[in-house]
Amino acid sequence: MDMQQRIDQFLAAKAFGVAGASTNRDKYGNKVLRCYLQNQLKAVPINPRATTIEGVPCVDSVLALPDEATSLSVITPPKITEQLVEQAMARGIRNIWMQPGAESPQAIAFCEANGINVIADGSCLLVVLRYHEAH
């Protein structure tokens, strides 16, 4: 598959997990969540310390995502990404988009070895979905 096909497959999900979702609007984990919402897409923030982010109820782990969340955006440090991809596979998630800075060679190799559609080439969801900062 070429990168556009990988992205199209990722975006075909009914809902999207956002690992690294943050209550801080300056952080990319918050911007990715808002980007989904701006595009009228269902997103589920993953944050063990928050109950809601941007008015959306949080879950505390990848394993707690609803069944309809088959794609996962990852905005975490690489060491955390490596743990998340294993949880995502256990949860049945088939598409993982590692945002720039979240990539890890081990996590990418794990996804490829397990048949998970992985986007980790520096493509940014905020660019692809034309995110704009609301004032």
N, CA, C and O atoms as CSV, one atom per row, in Angstrom:
chain,resi,resn,atom,element,x,y,z
A,1,MET,N,N,0.847,-1.193,0.000
A,1,MET,CA,C,0.000,0.000,0.000
A,1,MET,C,C,0.882,1.242,0.000
A,1,MET,O,O,1.907,1.290,0.680
A,2,ASP,N,N,0.474,2.238,-0.766
A,2,ASP,CA,C,1.218,3.488,-0.680
A,2,ASP,C,C,0.696,4.298,0.516
A,2,ASP,O,O,-0.303,3.924,1.130
A,3,MET,N,N,1.369,5.396,0.840
A,3,MET,CA,C,1.036,6.144,2.055
A,3,MET,C,C,-0.399,6.690,2.002
A,3,MET,O,O,-1.088,6.699,3.022
A,4,GLN,N,N,-0.855,7.143,0.833
A,4,GLN,CA,C,-2.225,7.665,0.759
A,4,GLN,C,C,-3.242,6.566,1.061
A,4,GLN,O,O,-4.243,6.816,1.733
A,5,GLN,N,N,-2.992,5.358,0.571
A,5,GLN,CA,C,-3.907,4.243,0.865
A,5,GLN,C,C,-3.885,3.914,2.359
A,5,GLN,O,O,-4.923,3.603,2.943
A,6,ARG,N,N,-2.702,3.982,2.976
A,6,ARG,CA,C,-2.599,3.732,4.416
A,6,ARG,C,C,-3.419,4.772,5.193
A,6,ARG,O,O,-4.140,4.440,6.134
A,7,ILE,N,N,-3.292,6.032,4.776
A,7,ILE,CA,C,-4.021,7.113,5.448
A,7,ILE,C,C,-5.520,6.945,5.236
A,7,ILE,O,O,-6.299,7.103,6.175
A,8,ASP,N,N,-5.931,6.625,4.011
A,8,ASP,CA,C,-7.364,6.425,3.729
A,8,ASP,C,C,-7.929,5.294,4.588
A,8,ASP,O,O,-9.023,5.416,5.140
A,9,GLN,N,N,-7.178,4.191,4.698
A,9,GLN,CA,C,-7.634,3.069,5.524
A,9,GLN,C,C,-7.745,3.500,6.989
A,9,GLN,O,O,-8.707,3.144,7.669
A,10,PHE,N,N,-6.771,4.259,7.471
A,10,PHE,CA,C,-6.795,4.755,8.855
A,10,PHE,C,C,-8.052,5.603,9.085
A,10,PHE,O,O,-8.759,5.425,10.077
A,11,LEU,N,N,-8.318,6.527,8.156
A,11,LEU,CA,C,-9.427,7.476,8.323
A,11,LEU,C,C,-10.802,6.851,8.097
A,11,LEU,O,O,-11.819,7.499,8.344
A,12,ALA,N,N,-10.847,5.603,7.632
A,12,ALA,CA,C,-12.128,4.933,7.394
A,12,ALA,C,C,-12.763,4.410,8.688
A,12,ALA,O,O,-13.898,3.936,8.660
A,13,ALA,N,N,-12.060,4.488,9.806
A,13,ALA,CA,C,-12.599,3.989,11.081
A,13,ALA,C,C,-13.841,4.782,11.490
A,13,ALA,O,O,-14.008,5.940,11.106
A,14,LYS,N,N,-14.712,4.137,12.280
A,14,LYS,CA,C,-15.901,4.823,12.809
A,14,LYS,C,C,-15.536,5.743,13.972
A,14,LYS,O,O,-16.212,6.740,14.224
A,15,ALA,N,N,-14.446,5.391,14.685
A,15,ALA,CA,C,-13.985,6.202,15.810
A,15,ALA,C,C,-12.478,6.036,15.952
A,15,ALA,O,O,-11.899,5.054,15.488
A,16,PHE,N,N,-11.857,7.012,16.603
A,16,PHE,CA,C,-10.399,7.088,16.694
A,16,PHE,C,C,-9.969,7.259,18.141
A,16,PHE,O,O,-10.458,8.143,18.844
A,17,GLY,N,N,-9.052,6.411,18.580
A,17,GLY,CA,C,-8.437,6.609,19.889
A,17,GLY,C,C,-7.339,7.656,19.756
A,17,GLY,O,O,-6.644,7.720,18.742
A,18,VAL,N,N,-7.191,8.483,20.802
A,18,VAL,CA,C,-6.139,9.503,20.812
A,18,VAL,C,C,-5.267,9.271,22.045
A,18,VAL,O,O,-5.581,9.743,23.138
A,19,ALA,N,N,-4.162,8.534,21.853
A,19,ALA,CA,C,-3.235,8.243,22.949
A,19,ALA,C,C,-2.314,9.442,23.123
A,19,ALA,O,O,-1.647,9.873,22.183
A,20,GLY,N,N,-2.290,9.972,24.345
A,20,GLY,CA,C,-1.509,11.179,24.595
A,20,GLY,C,C,-2.381,12.417,24.582
A,20,GLY,O,O,-1.874,13.539,24.570
A,21,ALA,N,N,-3.711,12.218,24.585
A,21,ALA,CA,C,-4.634,13.354,24.643
A,21,ALA,C,C,-4.351,14.154,25.911
A,21,ALA,O,O,-4.143,13.582,26.981
A,22,SER,N,N,-4.345,15.465,25.786
A,22,SER,CA,C,-3.975,16.339,26.896
A,22,SER,C,C,-5.049,17.401,27.133
A,22,SER,O,O,-5.734,17.833,26.206
A,23,THR,N,N,-5.177,17.806,28.382
A,23,THR,CA,C,-6.095,18.906,28.709
A,23,THR,C,C,-5.462,20.256,28.352
A,23,THR,O,O,-6.153,21.274,28.314
A,24,ASN,N,N,-4.161,20.268,28.093
A,24,ASN,CA,C,-3.437,21.493,27.747
A,24,ASN,C,C,-3.604,21.769,26.251
A,24,ASN,O,O,-3.131,21.001,25.413
A,25,ARG,N,N,-4.286,22.880,25.925
A,25,ARG,CA,C,-4.589,23.177,24.520
A,25,ARG,C,C,-3.349,23.485,23.690
A,25,ARG,O,O,-3.428,23.501,22.462
A,26,ASP,N,N,-2.211,23.730,24.324
A,26,ASP,CA,C,-0.975,24.000,23.585
A,26,ASP,C,C,-0.266,22.715,23.159
A,26,ASP,O,O,0.640,22.752,22.326
A,27,LYS,N,N,-0.672,21.587,23.724
A,27,LYS,CA,C,0.006,20.310,23.433
A,27,LYS,C,C,-0.622,19.643,22.207
A,27,LYS,O,O,-1.816,19.784,21.942
A,28,TYR,N,N,0.217,18.912,21.468
A,28,TYR,CA,C,-0.266,18.255,20.250
A,28,TYR,C,C,-1.329,17.203,20.533
A,28,TYR,O,O,-2.204,16.968,19.700
A,29,GLY,N,N,-1.262,16.569,21.698
A,29,GLY,CA,C,-2.285,15.589,22.043
A,29,GLY,C,C,-3.672,16.201,22.121
A,29,GLY,O,O,-4.665,15.522,21.861
A,30,ASN,N,N,-3.753,17.480,22.478
A,30,ASN,CA,C,-5.030,18.190,22.507
A,30,ASN,C,C,-5.406,18.633,21.085
A,30,ASN,O,O,-6.570,18.544,20.694
A,31,LYS,N,N,-4.439,19.100,20.334
A,31,LYS,CA,C,-4.721,19.579,18.972
A,31,LYS,C,C,-5.219,18.445,18.075
A,31,LYS,O,O,-6.113,18.650,17.254
A,32,VAL,N,N,-4.642,17.247,18.232
A,32,VAL,CA,C,-5.093,16.104,17.426
A,32,VAL,C,C,-6.550,15.784,17.760
A,32,VAL,O,O,-7.351,15.537,16.858
A,33,LEU,N,N,-6.896,15.786,19.037
A,33,LEU,CA,C,-8.288,15.550,19.440
A,33,LEU,C,C,-9.203,16.609,18.822
A,33,LEU,O,O,-10.236,16.275,18.241
A,34,ARG,N,N,-8.825,17.886,18.945
A,34,ARG,CA,C,-9.651,18.955,18.376
A,34,ARG,C,C,-9.737,18.854,16.858
A,34,ARG,O,O,-10.756,19.216,16.270
A,35,CYS,N,N,-8.674,18.364,16.217
A,35,CYS,CA,C,-8.681,18.191,14.766
A,35,CYS,C,C,-9.765,17.193,14.345
A,35,CYS,O,O,-10.507,17.442,13.395
A,36,TYR,N,N,-9.852,16.065,15.053
A,36,TYR,CA,C,-10.920,15.101,14.765
A,36,TYR,C,C,-12.282,15.758,14.938
A,36,TYR,O,O,-13.160,15.609,14.088
A,37,LEU,N,N,-12.461,16.489,16.048
A,37,LEU,CA,C,-13.750,17.111,16.331
A,37,LEU,C,C,-14.108,18.151,15.264
A,37,LEU,O,O,-15.266,18.252,14.859
A,38,GLN,N,N,-13.117,18.920,14.810
A,38,GLN,CA,C,-13.361,19.917,13.754
A,38,GLN,C,C,-13.849,19.247,12.470
A,38,GLN,O,O,-14.601,19.840,11.696
A,39,ASN,N,N,-13.418,18.015,12.256
A,39,ASN,CA,C,-13.792,17.276,11.048
A,39,ASN,C,C,-15.009,16.372,11.278
A,39,ASN,O,O,-15.285,15.484,10.472
A,40,GLN,N,N,-15.734,16.600,12.378
A,40,GLN,CA,C,-16.930,15.821,12.732
A,40,GLN,C,C,-16.646,14.321,12.796
A,40,GLN,O,O,-17.480,13.505,12.404
A,41,LEU,N,N,-15.469,13.971,13.291
A,41,LEU,CA,C,-15.108,12.567,13.458
A,41,LEU,C,C,-15.165,12.226,14.942
A,41,LEU,O,O,-14.838,13.060,15.787
A,42,LYS,N,N,-15.580,11.004,15.259
A,42,LYS,CA,C,-15.675,10.583,16.652
A,42,LYS,C,C,-14.289,10.208,17.164
A,42,LYS,O,O,-13.615,9.344,16.604
A,43,ALA,N,N,-13.880,10.873,18.235
A,43,ALA,CA,C,-12.575,10.596,18.824
A,43,ALA,C,C,-12.744,10.312,20.303
A,43,ALA,O,O,-13.588,10.906,20.974
A,44,VAL,N,N,-11.923,9.389,20.805
A,44,VAL,CA,C,-11.961,9.012,22.213
A,44,VAL,C,C,-10.588,9.311,22.818
A,44,VAL,O,O,-9.614,8.623,22.514
A,45,PRO,N,N,-10.506,10.345,23.681
A,45,PRO,CA,C,-9.213,10.656,24.287
A,45,PRO,C,C,-8.811,9.597,25.312
A,45,PRO,O,O,-9.643,9.105,26.074
A,46,ILE,N,N,-7.528,9.258,25.317
A,46,ILE,CA,C,-6.994,8.316,26.299
A,46,ILE,C,C,-6.100,9.117,27.244
A,46,ILE,O,O,-5.064,9.643,26.838
A,47,ASN,N,N,-6.516,9.202,28.514
A,47,ASN,CA,C,-5.752,9.931,29.514
A,47,ASN,C,C,-6.128,9.383,30.883
A,47,ASN,O,O,-7.278,9.522,31.300
A,48,PRO,N,N,-5.185,8.760,31.595
A,48,PRO,CA,C,-5.512,8.135,32.882
A,48,PRO,C,C,-5.808,9.139,33.992
A,48,PRO,O,O,-6.323,8.756,35.042
A,49,ARG,N,N,-5.489,10.432,33.776
A,49,ARG,CA,C,-5.675,11.420,34.843
A,49,ARG,C,C,-6.809,12.403,34.591
A,49,ARG,O,O,-7.086,13.244,35.446
A,50,ALA,N,N,-7.472,12.323,33.445
A,50,ALA,CA,C,-8.554,13.270,33.144
A,50,ALA,C,C,-9.856,12.499,32.923
A,50,ALA,O,O,-9.837,11.351,32.480
A,51,THR,N,N,-10.975,13.131,33.233
A,51,THR,CA,C,-12.270,12.492,32.988
A,51,THR,C,C,-12.854,12.937,31.647
A,51,THR,O,O,-13.502,12.152,30.954
A,52,THR,N,N,-12.621,14.202,31.289
A,52,THR,CA,C,-13.041,14.693,29.966
A,52,THR,C,C,-11.962,15.636,29.436
A,52,THR,O,O,-11.258,16.299,30.197
A,53,ILE,N,N,-11.856,15.674,28.109
A,53,ILE,CA,C,-10.982,16.639,27.433
A,53,ILE,C,C,-11.796,17.232,26.293
A,53,ILE,O,O,-12.351,16.505,25.469
A,54,GLU,N,N,-11.862,18.552,26.253
A,54,GLU,CA,C,-12.648,19.247,25.225
A,54,GLU,C,C,-14.103,18.756,25.223
A,54,GLU,O,O,-14.747,18.691,24.176
A,55,GLY,N,N,-14.605,18.414,26.415
A,55,GLY,CA,C,-15.991,17.973,26.543
A,55,GLY,C,C,-16.235,16.522,26.158
A,55,GLY,O,O,-17.376,16.061,26.180
A,56,VAL,N,N,-15.172,15.793,25.802
A,56,VAL,CA,C,-15.305,14.394,25.383
A,56,VAL,C,C,-14.846,13.490,26.529
A,56,VAL,O,O,-13.747,13.678,27.051
A,57,PRO,N,N,-15.667,12.509,26.932
A,57,PRO,CA,C,-15.261,11.600,28.011
A,57,PRO,C,C,-13.996,10.819,27.640
A,57,PRO,O,O,-13.847,10.345,26.514
A,58,CYS,N,N,-13.089,10.699,28.617
A,58,CYS,CA,C,-11.829,9.979,28.411
A,58,CYS,C,C,-11.963,8.524,28.837
A,58,CYS,O,O,-12.825,8.170,29.642
A,59,VAL,N,N,-11.097,7.694,28.283
A,59,VAL,CA,C,-10.853,6.348,28.817
A,59,VAL,C,C,-9.426,6.355,29.354
A,59,VAL,O,O,-8.619,7.202,28.970
A,60,ASP,N,N,-9.110,5.404,30.252
A,60,ASP,CA,C,-7.802,5.460,30.904
A,60,ASP,C,C,-6.726,4.646,30.209
A,60,ASP,O,O,-5.561,4.713,30.601
A,61,SER,N,N,-7.087,3.873,29.180
A,61,SER,CA,C,-6.071,3.093,28.463
A,61,SER,C,C,-6.580,2.686,27.085
A,61,SER,O,O,-7.773,2.772,26.793
A,62,VAL,N,N,-5.650,2.243,26.250
A,62,VAL,CA,C,-6.000,1.724,24.923
A,62,VAL,C,C,-6.981,0.560,25.067
A,62,VAL,O,O,-7.907,0.415,24.269
A,63,LEU,N,N,-6.770,-0.259,26.085
A,63,LEU,CA,C,-7.616,-1.443,26.281
A,63,LEU,C,C,-9.067,-1.078,26.589
A,63,LEU,O,O,-9.964,-1.902,26.409
A,64,ALA,N,N,-9.306,0.155,27.053
A,64,ALA,CA,C,-10.663,0.595,27.410
A,64,ALA,C,C,-11.392,1.275,26.249
A,64,ALA,O,O,-12.523,1.729,26.423
A,65,LEU,N,N,-10.777,1.351,25.085
A,65,LEU,CA,C,-11.438,1.988,23.929
A,65,LEU,C,C,-12.673,1.193,23.513
A,65,LEU,O,O,-12.694,-0.032,23.640
A,66,PRO,N,N,-13.713,1.888,23.013
A,66,PRO,CA,C,-14.886,1.166,22.498
A,66,PRO,C,C,-14.533,0.381,21.228
A,66,PRO,O,O,-13.557,0.688,20.544
A,67,ASP,N,N,-15.343,-0.627,20.932
A,67,ASP,CA,C,-15.089,-1.501,19.773
A,67,ASP,C,C,-14.994,-0.736,18.455
A,67,ASP,O,O,-14.231,-1.119,17.568
A,68,GLU,N,N,-15.769,0.347,18.322
A,68,GLU,CA,C,-15.782,1.075,17.046
A,68,GLU,C,C,-14.480,1.841,16.794
A,68,GLU,O,O,-14.241,2.294,15.674
A,69,ALA,N,N,-13.642,1.990,17.811
A,69,ALA,CA,C,-12.356,2.673,17.629
A,69,ALA,C,C,-11.343,1.661,17.086
A,69,ALA,O,O,-10.728,0.912,17.844
A,70,THR,N,N,-11.182,1.655,15.762
A,70,THR,CA,C,-10.273,0.698,15.124
A,70,THR,C,C,-8.989,1.365,14.646
A,70,THR,O,O,-8.098,0.699,14.120
A,71,SER,N,N,-8.895,2.679,14.830
A,71,SER,CA,C,-7.685,3.418,14.487
A,71,SER,C,C,-7.216,4.175,15.723
A,71,SER,O,O,-8.025,4.644,16.525
A,72,LEU,N,N,-5.895,4.286,15.866
A,72,LEU,CA,C,-5.306,4.916,17.046
A,72,LEU,C,C,-4.272,5.946,16.622
A,72,LEU,O,O,-3.309,5.627,15.924
A,73,SER,N,N,-4.484,7.194,17.055
A,73,SER,CA,C,-3.462,8.229,16.893
A,73,SER,C,C,-2.579,8.198,18.128
A,73,SER,O,O,-3.072,8.129,19.253
A,74,VAL,N,N,-1.277,8.248,17.912
A,74,VAL,CA,C,-0.333,8.162,19.022
A,74,VAL,C,C,0.493,9.445,19.072
A,74,VAL,O,O,1.204,9.787,18.127
A,75,ILE,N,N,0.379,10.149,20.212
A,75,ILE,CA,C,1.139,11.376,20.440
A,75,ILE,C,C,1.803,11.221,21.799
A,75,ILE,O,O,1.469,11.926,22.751
A,76,THR,N,N,2.742,10.295,21.879
A,76,THR,CA,C,3.401,9.972,23.135
A,76,THR,C,C,4.905,9.858,22.888
A,76,THR,O,O,5.329,9.725,21.740
A,77,PRO,N,N,5.717,9.907,23.944
A,77,PRO,CA,C,7.149,9.665,23.750
A,77,PRO,C,C,7.369,8.248,23.204
A,77,PRO,O,O,6.585,7.347,23.501
A,78,PRO,N,N,8.434,8.042,22.402
A,78,PRO,CA,C,8.666,6.735,21.775
A,78,PRO,C,C,8.615,5.547,22.736
A,78,PRO,O,O,8.089,4.496,22.370
A,79,LYS,N,N,9.137,5.679,23.936
A,79,LYS,CA,C,9.121,4.550,24.891
A,79,LYS,C,C,7.684,4.161,25.245
A,79,LYS,O,O,7.386,2.977,25.406
A,80,ILE,N,N,6.797,5.142,25.367
A,80,ILE,CA,C,5.382,4.864,25.654
A,80,ILE,C,C,4.718,4.256,24.413
A,80,ILE,O,O,3.906,3.337,24.522
A,81,THR,N,N,5.074,4.780,23.234
A,81,THR,CA,C,4.533,4.247,21.973
A,81,THR,C,C,4.776,2.742,21.883
A,81,THR,O,O,3.906,1.993,21.439
A,82,GLU,N,N,5.966,2.301,22.307
A,82,GLU,CA,C,6.306,0.876,22.240
A,82,GLU,C,C,5.345,0.034,23.089
A,82,GLU,O,O,4.995,-1.082,22.704
A,83,GLN,N,N,4.919,0.563,24.236
A,83,GLN,CA,C,3.943,-0.159,25.065
A,83,GLN,C,C,2.545,-0.098,24.449
A,83,GLN,O,O,1.795,-1.074,24.486
A,84,LEU,N,N,2.205,1.066,23.879
A,84,LEU,CA,C,0.861,1.259,23.319
A,84,LEU,C,C,0.571,0.332,22.149
A,84,LEU,O,O,-0.549,-0.163,22.019
A,85,VAL,N,N,1.567,0.087,21.289
A,85,VAL,CA,C,1.288,-0.745,20.114
A,85,VAL,C,C,0.942,-2.178,20.528
A,85,VAL,O,O,0.130,-2.834,19.875
A,86,GLU,N,N,1.552,-2.662,21.605
A,86,GLU,CA,C,1.209,-4.010,22.086
A,86,GLU,C,C,-0.207,-4.042,22.646
A,86,GLU,O,O,-0.949,-4.997,22.415
A,87,GLN,N,N,-0.585,-2.994,23.387
A,87,GLN,CA,C,-1.962,-2.906,23.898
A,87,GLN,C,C,-2.953,-2.796,22.739
A,87,GLN,O,O,-4.022,-3.405,22.764
A,88,ALA,N,N,-2.585,-2.016,21.728
A,88,ALA,CA,C,-3.473,-1.822,20.573
A,88,ALA,C,C,-3.716,-3.149,19.859
A,88,ALA,O,O,-4.844,-3.449,19.468
A,89,MET,N,N,-2.659,-3.943,19.691
A,89,MET,CA,C,-2.835,-5.236,19.037
A,89,MET,C,C,-3.743,-6.133,19.882
A,89,MET,O,O,-4.630,-6.800,19.350
A,90,ALA,N,N,-3.517,-6.148,21.197
A,90,ALA,CA,C,-4.352,-6.961,22.094
A,90,ALA,C,C,-5.815,-6.510,22.021
A,90,ALA,O,O,-6.720,-7.327,22.189
A,91,ARG,N,N,-6.049,-5.240,21.776
A,91,ARG,CA,C,-7.384,-4.655,21.711
A,91,ARG,C,C,-8.018,-4.829,20.320
A,91,ARG,O,O,-9.205,-4.560,20.136
A,92,GLY,N,N,-7.212,-5.283,19.342
A,92,GLY,CA,C,-7.750,-5.504,17.993
A,92,GLY,C,C,-7.686,-4.295,17.090
A,92,GLY,O,O,-8.345,-4.268,16.051
A,93,ILE,N,N,-6.911,-3.298,17.457
A,93,ILE,CA,C,-6.775,-2.100,16.619
A,93,ILE,C,C,-5.880,-2.437,15.429
A,93,ILE,O,O,-4.810,-3.024,15.587
A,94,ARG,N,N,-6.337,-2.056,14.236
A,94,ARG,CA,C,-5.638,-2.454,13.008
A,94,ARG,C,C,-4.880,-1.303,12.340
A,94,ARG,O,O,-4.137,-1.524,11.383
A,95,ASN,N,N,-5.067,-0.064,12.843
A,95,ASN,CA,C,-4.454,1.111,12.208
A,95,ASN,C,C,-3.847,1.997,13.286
A,95,ASN,O,O,-4.530,2.386,14.233
A,96,ILE,N,N,-2.563,2.318,13.142
A,96,ILE,CA,C,-1.885,3.169,14.113
A,96,ILE,C,C,-1.133,4.267,13.372
A,96,ILE,O,O,-0.342,4.004,12.467
A,97,TRP,N,N,-1.402,5.503,13.781
A,97,TRP,CA,C,-0.719,6.661,13.196
A,97,TRP,C,C,0.143,7.281,14.280
A,97,TRP,O,O,-0.362,7.898,15.218
A,98,MET,N,N,1.466,7.106,14.137
A,98,MET,CA,C,2.414,7.709,15.074
A,98,MET,C,C,2.706,9.126,14.582
A,98,MET,O,O,3.313,9.314,13.527
A,99,GLN,N,N,2.273,10.108,15.350
A,99,GLN,CA,C,2.511,11.488,14.957
A,99,GLN,C,C,4.003,11.798,15.070
A,99,GLN,O,O,4.717,11.140,15.826
A,100,PRO,N,N,4.477,12.802,14.319
A,100,PRO,CA,C,5.912,13.120,14.360
A,100,PRO,C,C,6.402,13.287,15.799
A,100,PRO,O,O,5.822,14.039,16.583
A,101,GLY,N,N,7.474,12.576,16.128
A,101,GLY,CA,C,8.025,12.616,17.479
A,101,GLY,C,C,7.624,11.422,18.324
A,101,GLY,O,O,8.267,11.137,19.334
A,102,ALA,N,N,6.562,10.714,17.923
A,102,ALA,CA,C,6.096,9.547,18.690
A,102,ALA,C,C,6.692,8.244,18.156
A,102,ALA,O,O,6.585,7.201,18.801
A,103,GLU,N,N,7.319,8.303,16.977
A,103,GLU,CA,C,7.785,7.091,16.318
A,103,GLU,C,C,8.920,6.429,17.089
A,103,GLU,O,O,9.741,7.091,17.724
A,104,SER,N,N,8.939,5.111,17.013
A,104,SER,CA,C,10.033,4.334,17.561
A,104,SER,C,C,10.294,3.200,16.581
A,104,SER,O,O,9.348,2.554,16.130
A,105,PRO,N,N,11.556,2.941,16.239
A,105,PRO,CA,C,11.840,1.832,15.317
A,105,PRO,C,C,11.256,0.503,15.805
A,105,PRO,O,O,10.754,-0.286,15.004
A,106,GLN,N,N,11.323,0.254,17.124
A,106,GLN,CA,C,10.779,-0.993,17.668
A,106,GLN,C,C,9.259,-1.050,17.494
A,106,GLN,O,O,8.713,-2.090,17.125
A,107,ALA,N,N,8.578,0.068,17.761
A,107,ALA,CA,C,7.115,0.090,17.639
A,107,ALA,C,C,6.690,-0.095,16.180
A,107,ALA,O,O,5.721,-0.800,15.897
A,108,ILE,N,N,7.409,0.531,15.266
A,108,ILE,CA,C,7.102,0.395,13.834
A,108,ILE,C,C,7.308,-1.063,13.400
A,108,ILE,O,O,6.466,-1.633,12.707
A,109,ALA,N,N,8.430,-1.658,13.812
A,109,ALA,CA,C,8.718,-3.047,13.452
A,109,ALA,C,C,7.655,-3.981,14.026
A,109,ALA,O,O,7.250,-4.938,13.367
A,110,PHE,N,N,7.197,-3.705,15.261
A,110,PHE,CA,C,6.147,-4.516,15.888
A,110,PHE,C,C,4.870,-4.456,15.051
A,110,PHE,O,O,4.253,-5.487,14.782
A,111,CYS,N,N,4.477,-3.260,14.643
A,111,CYS,CA,C,3.261,-3.101,13.827
A,111,CYS,C,C,3.394,-3.864,12.511
A,111,CYS,O,O,2.495,-4.607,12.118
A,112,GLU,N,N,4.522,-3.669,11.840
A,112,GLU,CA,C,4.716,-4.332,10.544
A,112,GLU,C,C,4.713,-5.845,10.693
A,112,GLU,O,O,4.141,-6.545,9.858
A,113,ALA,N,N,5.344,-6.362,11.747
A,113,ALA,CA,C,5.411,-7.808,11.970
A,113,ALA,C,C,4.041,-8.394,12.292
A,113,ALA,O,O,3.806,-9.582,12.070
A,114,ASN,N,N,3.133,-7.564,12.817
A,114,ASN,CA,C,1.812,-8.043,13.235
A,114,ASN,C,C,0.687,-7.620,12.294
A,114,ASN,O,O,-0.489,-7.732,12.640
A,115,GLY,N,N,1.046,-7.135,11.106
A,115,GLY,CA,C,0.032,-6.802,10.104
A,115,GLY,C,C,-0.812,-5.585,10.429
A,115,GLY,O,O,-1.925,-5.447,9.922
A,116,ILE,N,N,-0.290,-4.699,11.274
A,116,ILE,CA,C,-1.019,-3.467,11.600
A,116,ILE,C,C,-0.633,-2.401,10.575
A,116,ILE,O,O,0.546,-2.218,10.273
A,117,ASN,N,N,-1.628,-1.707,10.049
A,117,ASN,CA,C,-1.399,-0.587,9.137
A,117,ASN,C,C,-0.781,0.536,9.955
A,117,ASN,O,O,-1.451,1.134,10.797
A,118,VAL,N,N,0.499,0.826,9.711
A,118,VAL,CA,C,1.191,1.849,10.505
A,118,VAL,C,C,1.599,3.023,9.625
A,118,VAL,O,O,2.124,2.842,8.525
A,119,ILE,N,N,1.349,4.234,10.130
A,119,ILE,CA,C,1.774,5.464,9.465
A,119,ILE,C,C,2.786,6.105,10.407
A,119,ILE,O,O,2.438,6.546,11.502
A,120,ALA,N,N,4.040,6.151,9.970
A,120,ALA,CA,C,5.098,6.682,10.839
A,120,ALA,C,C,6.204,7.278,9.981
A,120,ALA,O,O,7.389,7.110,10.268
A,121,ASP,N,N,5.802,7.977,8.926
A,121,ASP,CA,C,6.779,8.528,7.983
A,121,ASP,C,C,6.929,10.033,8.156
A,121,ASP,O,O,7.485,10.709,7.291
A,122,GLY,N,N,6.426,10.566,9.290
A,122,GLY,CA,C,6.454,12.012,9.486
A,122,GLY,C,C,5.170,12.687,9.032
A,122,GLY,O,O,5.006,13.891,9.227
A,123,SER,N,N,4.241,11.919,8.418
A,123,SER,CA,C,2.942,12.492,8.054
A,123,SER,C,C,2.248,12.952,9.327
A,123,SER,O,O,2.299,12.277,10.355
A,124,CYS,N,N,1.603,14.104,9.247
A,124,CYS,CA,C,0.932,14.659,10.425
A,124,CYS,C,C,-0.564,14.757,10.174
A,124,CYS,O,O,-1.000,15.346,9.185
A,125,LEU,N,N,-1.344,14.179,11.074
A,125,LEU,CA,C,-2.798,14.223,10.974
A,125,LEU,C,C,-3.298,15.664,10.856
A,125,LEU,O,O,-4.243,15.938,10.116
A,126,LEU,N,N,-2.663,16.584,11.588
A,126,LEU,CA,C,-3.106,17.981,11.586
A,126,LEU,C,C,-2.993,18.586,10.190
A,126,LEU,O,O,-3.809,19.424,9.808
A,127,VAL,N,N,-1.988,18.166,9.431
A,127,VAL,CA,C,-1.798,18.659,8.064
A,127,VAL,C,C,-2.806,17.985,7.127
A,127,VAL,O,O,-3.465,18.651,6.329
A,128,VAL,N,N,-2.917,16.663,7.233
A,128,VAL,CA,C,-3.791,15.896,6.334
A,128,VAL,C,C,-5.256,16.336,6.473
A,128,VAL,O,O,-5.966,16.462,5.475
A,129,LEU,N,N,-5.705,16.570,7.721
A,129,LEU,CA,C,-7.105,16.961,7.952
A,129,LEU,C,C,-7.294,18.482,8.017
A,129,LEU,O,O,-8.374,18.965,8.355
A,130,ARG,N,N,-6.236,19.226,7.692
A,130,ARG,CA,C,-6.283,20.695,7.626
A,130,ARG,C,C,-6.771,21.321,8.939
A,130,ARG,O,O,-7.718,22.107,8.954
A,131,TYR,N,N,-6.115,20.962,10.015
A,131,TYR,CA,C,-6.440,21.518,11.327
A,131,TYR,C,C,-6.236,23.039,11.317
A,131,TYR,O,O,-5.274,23.543,10.739
A,132,HIS,N,N,-7.148,23.748,11.960
A,132,HIS,CA,C,-6.972,25.195,12.145
A,132,HIS,C,C,-7.246,25.552,13.604
A,132,HIS,O,O,-8.200,25.067,14.211
A,133,GLU,N,N,-6.409,26.387,14.134
A,133,GLU,CA,C,-6.529,26.829,15.523
A,133,GLU,C,C,-7.733,27.764,15.622
A,133,GLU,O,O,-7.791,28.784,14.936
A,134,ALA,N,N,-8.691,27.412,16.475
A,134,ALA,CA,C,-9.864,28.270,16.682
A,134,ALA,C,C,-9.477,29.389,17.654
A,134,ALA,O,O,-8.795,29.148,18.650
A,135,HIS,N,N,-9.907,30.578,17.360
A,135,HIS,CA,C,-9.537,31.716,18.228
A,135,HIS,C,C,-10.680,32.133,19.121
A,135,HIS,O,O,-10.538,33.069,19.909
